[in-house]
């Protein structure tokens, strides 16, 4: 899986930071990409990447502030021109009101989409996706309007089949491969084999937490505690600005340090950064945080393998 930041700024677009958006490339795991928030000019940022808009089939909106949704109509409209049929629709997840926002804007701009749009709206903590591979939950945060964070849990998965090893036995690719993977043992030419001998190591559960705009509140510690990866807003990087964070319903670096101390996080990404901070401030923040955690302050178009 890959993660790419399209916008990492706070509130206003700045010279080097666009408004909020990020994309997960889950093509290997799920054969699709997921977008989280879609600030103004997100579609322009995508032009500077290898992301294919037609592969983005799920869009998760945290809240209805302008810097998180103003790019959504433009993105949907542009995606429209890249499809020949309704073969690749989109599901938009978000707080109550996101459907009205999209449909009214499409109506007033006379934009007719040639793909289906489904909506999943919520107003409280809720599991919104649950299948054999992944679970996604929405979690209410403490912002000055209704706002949700997201938790993505990839379940334990069996390892990949060693096709070459099976071919040496004379078992060619086909439906029998599925049986081998799903069963503890199998019989071939009168001999019983342990399926584990033909599988790579199991893929362990992975938990990713995304924290958009919020003020710190104690329950946040519980929300993130089992996370492997945290992507969090940190509008105020300087601890001297912590009072501004609380006043404006955002997080400071002190808040980040607070909730990661009780978590299992191995990888931390900070985004939604105020334009007031320079490179030296960013460097000092990274150096200060617990050395057992790999920390990155995200910049527009940064791409990471997870």
N, C-alpha and C positions, 0 to 999 in steps of 0.2 A: 504494500500500500504506500501511496505517496500523499504528501500534503503540500499544497501550494497556496501562498497568501496572495490575494489580489489587491486588498486594501488593508492597511494597518494603522490608519490615523484615527484621531478622536474628533468627532463632531464635524469639523470643517476639513475639506480636502486641503492638503498642503503641497508644496512643491515636490516633495519626495515621498509623500504618503497620501494615498487615496483613501476614500471612506471604506467602511468595513465590508469585507467579503473574503471567504476562503473556500477552497475546493479540495475534497478528498478524492484521489484516484483509487477506487476500489475495483478496477477492472480485473485484476487477478483473483480477487476474492468473490466479487459479486457481479462482475461484468457491467459495471456502471460507475458513474461519478456522482458525488453529492456536493451540493453547494450550501454553505451556511452564511446567511445574510447576503444582501445584494445592494450595496451602496451605489450612489451615483457614479456613472461611467465604468461600472464593472465590465460591461461588454467590451469597452475599449482596452481594459487591462487584459482581458482574455486574448485579444489579438496579439499580444506580446508573449504568449505562452504556446504550449503544444496542446492545451486543453481543447477538446472538441465539444462545443455546446450541445450537440445532439446526444452525447453520451451522458450529459447531466440529466438524470431522470427524477431526482429528488432535490427539493429546495427547502431548507429549514430556515424559517424566519424567527428571530428571537423576540423582536418587538417592533412596534410601528413608528419608531423615530426615523426621521428622514434619512439620516446617515446610514441606516441599515436596510432601507427598502426603495430608495428613489431610483435605483438602477434596474429594478425588477421588470418593469414594463418594457424598457428598452431591450433587456436580455431576452424576454419571451418573444418580442417582435422580431429580433434578429434571428433567433433560433428558428422562427417560422419560415424564413427564407432558405434555410439549410435542409429542410425536409421535403420529400416528395409526397408523403402520405402521412396517415395517422399512426404509423408504425411505432413511434417513440413518443409517448405522452409524458407528462410531468405530473408529479404529486407535490403539492405545496403544503408544508406543515407550518403552523404558526398559531398565535393567539387569535381569539375571536375578533373578527374585523379584517383579517387578511384577505378573505374571499371577496368581501365588499370592495376593498381597496383595489384589488386586481380587476375585478369585473367592471367596476365603474370607470377605471382608467382605460380599459380596453374599449368600452362603449364610447367614451367621449373622444377618444383618438381614432375611432373608426378602424380599430385593429382587429381583424378576424383571424384567429389562429387555425392552422390546419392540423393541429394535434390536440388531443384531449388534455384537459387540466382537471385534476382531482384535488380536493381540498380536505385536509384534516385539521380542524380547529379545536382548541382546547382552552380551558380557563383554570386548570388546576394541575397538580402533578399527575402524570399519566404515561402509561406505556403505549407508545404509538406504532411500534414495529416489533414483531416477535415471530421469527421463523427459525428454521433449523440451523442457521448460520449466525444470526445477529439479533440483538435486542436493542431497541432505542427507546429512551424515556425522556420526557420533558419535565423540567424541574423549575418551579417558580423561584425567581430571584427577588432582590430587594432594590428595585430601581424606582424612579419617580413616575413611571407608568408600568403597566403590566409587562413583565419581561421573563423569558424562560431560558434556562441553560439546557444543555443536552448531554446525555450520557449514552455512549455507544459501547456495547459489550459484544465482542466477537466470542462466541462460545468455543469450548474445546473442540477441535476438529481432528479427525484421524489423519495420519500422514498420507503422503501421495504414494500411489502404487509404483513399484519398480517394474515398468513394462518390459525392459530388456531382460530382467531376470525371469519373468514369466514366459517370455518368448523362448528362452533357452530350454524351458520345460516342454515347450510345444503349445503353450496357451497363447493364442493370438488375441489381439484387442477385440472386444465384443461385450455383450451383456454379462458374460461370466465375470468380467472384471469387477462389476458392481457387487456381485455376490461375495467375491473374495474380500472386498473392502468392508462390507457390512457384517461379515461373519467372522467368528474367532478362528475357524478352521475350514478347510475345504478338501474335497476328494477329487483327485485327477489320476486317471489310469490305475485305479485301485489303491493309490497311495494317499494317505492323509497328510496334509501340510498345515502348519500354523500360519495364519494370514499375516501375523506380525513379521514373519521372515521376509515378506515382500512389500513391506510398508516402511516409509521413512518415519522418523519420530513424530509423535502427535504434535499438533500445533496448539500450544496452551492458550487459555483464555486471555484476551487482551481488552482492557477497559480504557476508553478515551472519554475525557470530560471536556466540554466546551462551555466556557463561562463568558458570556457577553457582558453587557452593562449591568453592574450591580454595586450596591454598597455592601461592605462586609457585614455579615450576620453569623452568629455562632453555628447555625445549622449547615453552613457552607463546609465546615470541617468534615461533617458526616458525609456530605454529598461527594467529596473528592477522595475520601480516605483510602479507597481500594484502587485508585487510578494508576495505570501505567504511564499514561500521557495526559497532561493537562494543558489546554490552550485557554489562556485567560486574558481578559482585559487587564491592563495595568496603566491606566491613564496617567497616574502620577508616579513617576519613577524616583523622585527625590523624597526621602522620608520627611523632610521639612514641609512638604506639601500635603501631608496626611490629612490635615484639617480641611483642605479644599476637597479632597476625595470624599470625605464623609458628607460635607455640605452639598456636594453636587451628585451624590449617589453613584460614586465610582470607587474603584479600588486604588490603593497606594501600594508601594513596594512592601510596606510594613504589613499590610493585610495579606499579601502573597506569602510572605515569610511565616505568618501566623498559620495559615491553613496547610501549607506543605509540610510543616513539621510533624503533623499527625497523619500524613498520607504515605502511601507506598510508591509515590511517583518517581519515575526514573528519567522522564523527559518533560521539560517545562518550556512552553512557548508563551511569551508575553506579547500582546498586541494591543490595539486601541491606544496608541501612545500619543501623548500630547506633543505638539510641535515645538514646545518650549525647550525640549531637552536635546543636548548635543551628543556627539559620539563619546566624549569622555564620561558623561553621566551614564550612558548605556554600559560602557566598559566597567565602570565601578560597581554597577548593580550586578552584573554577571559574576564579577570576582567575589562579591560579598556573599552570594547565596551558597548554601550548603554544597560542598564540592562533590558529594555523592550523587548530585542531580545534575544532569546535563541541561544547561539553560541557554535559550536563544531568545533574543529580542528580535521579533519578526520585522522584516522590511518588505515592501511591495515586491512581488514576483519571486521571493525566496521560495525554494522548493526543497523538500526533505523526504528522504526515504525513512519509513517508520518500521 
